[in-house]
């Protein structure tokens, strides 16, 4: 009789552990999804600001056509979505293109003095900060989920219910980490 209670207690403890770990995995998976949603919202906000910024600069820098085409193409890719790696690559390319756009704007003092341009520039800087915070939140949630999936003994529950590791939002190409170089001598 006592052995039966011990076995029953052991079964209850193991079941409670599985439930606890499973719920933790689900919670962390949802935090990753929430983090990605935050990044997606900020990327869309940035994509919405780009046309206004481009139109403002276009009025002053009519001969800088390539940067406008590049930004339009990157904006379309950003809006189309894709995997974390795809969005990361597009986001980095868009940040570099925006940097080139601001470098071009430096050559036009009357543009830098334009209130509309300054307002758009401030909004874009705010969105970039929000994107960076969203990336940190997302990557933190991914770290917690991946650690739980790989750690013993929770990895048994993760494998049993087919939880997959999430992908970090990171810069994969070392060239994208570099500051864009702008050369006005080739005009």
PyMOL commands that set and color helices and strands:
alter all, ss='L'
color gray80, all
select helices_A, chain A and resi 2-60+65-80+84-106+109-112+115-150+154-160+174-177+184-186
alter helices_A, ss='H'
color red, helices_A
deselect
rebuild
show_as cartoon
